[in-house]
Amino acid sequence: MTISADDSGPVRIVTAVLRDGDRVLLCHRNAGRRWYPDVWDLPGGHVEEGEDPKGSLVRELREELGITASEPSSPPMHEIRTATFDMQI
């Protein structure tokens, strides 16, 4: 299975680790989702064409959680690269 809509390469994804002490916010993905349905996941989403990953993360957090976050000032804490997606955390 590929998650690249047009086979132009891996889908770019950004996520955030939102912490309060030892607690981490996870979002539950709908069971009807096409990819990775019914799982707990970090908030975030796809980087749109021509979009900066940091700006994309701010947009995704606003859309998903209704919060206004500042752009990250440091590089990603972890990156996961597979044949189908590149994820920055």
C-alpha positions as CSV (number, residue, x, y, z in Angstrom):
1,M,0.0,0.0,0.0
2,T,1.2,3.5,-0.8
3,I,0.0,6.7,0.8
4,S,1.5,8.9,-1.9
5,A,-1.5,10.2,-3.8
6,D,0.3,10.7,-7.1
7,D,3.4,8.5,-6.7
8,S,5.6,11.6,-6.7
9,G,7.4,10.3,-3.6
10,P,6.9,9.9,0.1
11,V,4.2,12.0,1.8
12,R,5.6,14.7,4.1
13,I,4.1,14.7,7.6
14,V,4.7,16.9,10.6
15,T,3.7,16.1,14.2
16,A,4.1,17.7,17.6
17,V,4.8,16.3,21.0
18,L,2.6,18.4,23.3
19,R,3.5,17.8,26.9
20,D,2.2,18.7,30.3
21,G,4.8,17.3,32.7
22,D,4.8,13.6,32.1
23,R,1.5,13.6,30.1
24,V,1.5,13.7,26.3
25,L,-1.5,14.7,24.2
26,L,-2.5,12.0,21.7
27,C,-5.3,12.2,19.1
28,H,-7.5,9.3,18.2
29,R,-7.8,8.7,14.5
30,N,-11.3,7.9,13.2
31,A,-12.0,4.2,12.4
32,G,-13.1,5.2,8.9
33,R,-9.7,6.8,8.0
34,R,-8.0,5.3,4.9
35,W,-4.6,5.1,6.5
36,Y,-3.9,4.1,10.0
37,P,-7.5,4.0,11.1
38,D,-8.6,3.7,14.8
39,V,-5.1,4.4,16.3
40,W,-3.8,7.0,18.8
41,D,-1.4,9.4,17.2
42,L,0.5,12.7,17.7
43,P,-1.3,15.8,16.5
44,G,-0.2,17.0,13.1
45,G,-0.7,16.2,9.4
46,H,0.5,16.5,5.8
47,V,2.8,19.3,4.6
48,E,1.1,20.8,1.6
49,E,3.0,21.4,-1.7
50,G,5.3,24.5,-1.4
51,E,4.6,24.7,2.4
52,D,7.4,25.0,5.0
53,P,7.2,22.1,7.5
54,K,7.2,24.5,10.5
55,G,4.4,26.6,9.1
56,S,2.5,23.4,8.2
57,L,2.7,22.2,11.8
58,V,1.3,25.5,13.1
59,R,-1.6,25.2,10.5
60,E,-2.3,21.6,11.4
61,L,-2.4,22.3,15.1
62,R,-4.9,25.2,14.5
63,E,-7.1,23.0,12.3
64,E,-7.0,19.9,14.5
65,L,-6.9,21.3,18.0
66,G,-8.0,24.9,17.6
67,I,-4.8,26.2,19.2
68,T,-2.4,28.9,18.1
69,A,1.2,27.5,18.4
70,S,4.4,29.3,17.6
71,E,6.6,27.9,14.9
72,P,9.2,25.5,16.4
73,S,12.5,27.2,16.9
74,S,14.6,24.1,16.9
75,P,15.1,21.2,14.5
76,P,12.8,18.1,14.7
77,M,13.5,15.9,17.7
78,H,13.1,12.8,15.5
79,E,12.6,12.0,11.9
80,I,11.1,8.8,10.5
81,R,11.6,8.0,6.8
82,T,10.0,5.1,5.0
83,A,9.2,4.4,1.4
84,T,5.8,6.0,1.7
85,F,6.2,8.8,4.2
86,D,8.8,11.2,5.8
87,M,7.7,12.3,9.2
88,Q,9.2,15.1,11.3
89,I,8.4,15.0,15.0
